[in-house]
Amino acid sequence: MDTRRRNIIIVLAVMVMVGFFTLDRIEYTDYMKETVHDTYKWAVIEDSKGKHIAVETTNEITWNELRNINLNKTMVFIGGTIEEYNNKWGFRFKPDSIFLARWGAKDNQGTIEQISSNIDYWKNVGTVYVYIKVTETHILVLASSSFRY
């Protein structure tokens, strides 16, 4: 194989590797914008259209249900009121309002993208339902920097 052909193959191989790396970073950055959260304990939900958003709850029963649904890989409705928020979607479920249900009022059902496209409408609906599965649960545990001997 001549030098020119080998150099072209090497350049193409490097371009493909850089392309995959860049695509992975873009997808990861987008995912991080979807799953912004404020507390040390959050879950990531995925709606029926494959879109993700982080949810946080102040209710331990709801938190335990989120964890169980993640383990069981079942789909349920998350219900709650909507508030504006600084993530990719521009909204979140208010942490003190969310609950999980096997059904949701049909007129109050939406997807993450539908809610994002008309937040003012959905804020006025009251309780909003999204059919979801829980894909992740997280509890951030801070390590102590002081040791006693």
Secondary structure as GFF3:
##gff-version 3
##sequence-region A 1 149
A	DSSP	alpha_helix	3	34	.	.	.	ID=ss1
A	DSSP	beta_strand	41	47	.	.	.	ID=ss2
A	DSSP	beta_strand	52	55	.	.	.	ID=ss3
A	DSSP	alpha_helix	60	72	.	.	.	ID=ss4
A	DSSP	beta_strand	75	80	.	.	.	ID=ss5
A	DSSP	beta_strand	82	84	.	.	.	ID=ss6
A	DSSP	beta_strand	91	93	.	.	.	ID=ss7
A	DSSP	beta_strand	99	101	.	.	.	ID=ss8
A	DSSP	three_ten_helix	106	108	.	.	.	ID=ss9
A	DSSP	alpha_helix	112	117	.	.	.	ID=ss10
A	DSSP	alpha_helix	119	125	.	.	.	ID=ss11
A	DSSP	beta_strand	128	139	.	.	.	ID=ss12
###
